[in-house]
């Protein structure tokens, strides 16, 4: 995995603690950049700071919880269900 970019996928990023630990563990294994994608980007309190300190390269989420990282809309999917 050395120097390879990694994408971590999770349903929700709230405080960033678990994700920042995962990013740290990956960097200990000499991966390249680490990106995060999630369904619910809560990003409460100092979550962004934790992730940035861990070396996060980028984060994207859906608009189930609107944040500046919300890049994917779930509205079309939900509209198709009704």
Residue, then its C-alpha position, 0 to 999 in steps of 0.5 A: x500500500x505504500x504511496x497509494x491513495x486511499x478512500x475511506x468510506x463511512x456512513x457518518x462522520x460526527x466528531x472525527x475521532x474514529x476517522x482520524x485514528x484510521x487516517x493516522x493508522x494508514x499514514x503509519x503504513x506509508x500510504x499516499x493521500x487519504x480521502x473520506x466519503x460519507x453519507x452523513x457529514x455531521x462534522x461537529x465541534x472540532x471534527x475538521x481540525x482532527x481530520x486535518x491534523x491526521x492528514x486528510x486530503x479531502x472529504x465529501x458527503x451527501x446532502x442528508x446533512x448539508x455542509x460545505x462538503x456535501x457534494x452528492x444530492x440524495x434528492x433524486x433517489x428519494x424522489x424516485x421512491x415516492 
